[in-house]
Amino acid sequence: MTEAHRGHLAMLAFSALVAGSFSLGSMAAPHIAPDALNAVRFVIASAILAVLVFSTGGVDRPALQAPWRYPVLALFLVAYFVLMFEGLKTGAPVSMAAVFTLTPMIAAGFGWLLLRQVLTGRMAIALTIGGIGALWVIFRAELSAFLAFEIGRGEMVYFVGCVAHAVYAPMVPKLNRGERPAVFTLGVLIMGAVLLLVFGYPSIMATEWAELPSIVWVTIAYTSVFASAATFLLLQYATMRIPSAKVMAYTYLTPSWVILWEMALGRPLPPMLILVGVGLTMVALGLLLKDDSQVRGRVASEG
């Protein structure tokens, strides 16, 4: 297995874990302020990753150089997660998921601006097919649902968050100086926790923690372990091996994973026509993998 293929495998796991945060987050969002929820999850995720780092060699010297890199990256991640949960308060899940599919194209633009990563013809076709497939899944193969799409406040708020998320992918290889993924991610998580504790202090103090429903604690636990510590590691691992546009292309799989999450939670199964959209996302990923096998040398220099 090539390094590029390992990067794709990491993003496959990333998309599955991120999908869980959508399903659980939509249920928890009405009960707690976004900055308060994310402050707790970042603190817990930092503690978990700190144990991992210090049990596997500790912090290496390059990680202590230019510490300004960590708050810069943390700012983008904090913005994404806070705006995601803020958007989930008012935005319809279908519309929110549609906004999320814009991330790969935005990431491709930032990948060119920051790293001069070129979007090849094959990649452009793959991103387009993946986008169509994702929209097919999001709107459950119903034209009426697509035609009724309206941009509300929640969707606009979340779009800003998606832009921040798209910037993060090319910023990682640009600012990384050879640190281990776990160490570099720990620095970002710690600074993210600091930012949230400072700016989210009023919300944290105003939250009646003892009165929160169990779904909030389940969401905090899941997002801390799987949708924070684990996904941050996977994202950094992938961004060091494949171009930003390809990294973010895996967001197209998220709606399909969400369907599986909904099934696991006992919700009604989607119509069979949904499988058409799932198939299109698989075609898109197949094109990306084929592109990697043909240009491995260039990908290594870009990543």
Stockholm file with secondary structure:
# STOCKHOLM 1.0

chainA/1-303         MTEAHRGHLAMLAFSALVAGSFSLGSMAAPHIAPDALNAVRFVIASAILAVLVFSTGGVDRPALQAPWRYPVLALFLVAYFVLMFEGLKTGAPVSMAAVFTLTPMIAAGFGWLLLRQVLTGRMAIALTIGGIGALWVIFRAELSAFLAFEIGRGEMVYFVGCVAHAVYAPMVPKLNRGERPAVFTLGVLIMGAVLLLVFGYPSIMATEWAELPSIVWVTIAYTSVFASAATFLLLQYATMRIPSAKVMAYTYLTPSWVILWEMALGRPLPPMLILVGVGLTMVALGLLLKDDSQVRGRVASEG
#=GR chainA/1-303 SS CCHHHHHHHHHHHHHHHHHHHHHHHHHHGGGSCHHHHHHHHHHHHHHHHHHHHHTTTCCCGGGGSCTTHHHHHHHHHHHHHHHHHHHHHHSCHHHHHHHHTTHHHHHHHHHHHHHCCCCCHHHHHHHHHHHHHHHHHHTTTCHHHHHTCCCCHHHHHHHHHHHHHHHHHHHHHHHCCSCCHHHHHHHHHHHHHHHHHHHTHHHHHHCCGGGCCHHHHHHHHHHHIIIIIIHHHHHHHHHTTSCHHHHHHGGGGHHHHHHHHHHHTTCCCCCTTHHHHHHHHHHHHHHHHHHHHHCHHHHHHHC
#=GC SS_cons         CCHHHHHHHHHHHHHHHHHHHHHHHHHHGGGSCHHHHHHHHHHHHHHHHHHHHHTTTCCCGGGGSCTTHHHHHHHHHHHHHHHHHHHHHHSCHHHHHHHHTTHHHHHHHHHHHHHCCCCCHHHHHHHHHHHHHHHHHHTTTCHHHHHTCCCCHHHHHHHHHHHHHHHHHHHHHHHCCSCCHHHHHHHHHHHHHHHHHHHTHHHHHHCCGGGCCHHHHHHHHHHHIIIIIIHHHHHHHHHTTSCHHHHHHGGGGHHHHHHHHHHHTTCCCCCTTHHHHHHHHHHHHHHHHHHHHHCHHHHHHHC
//
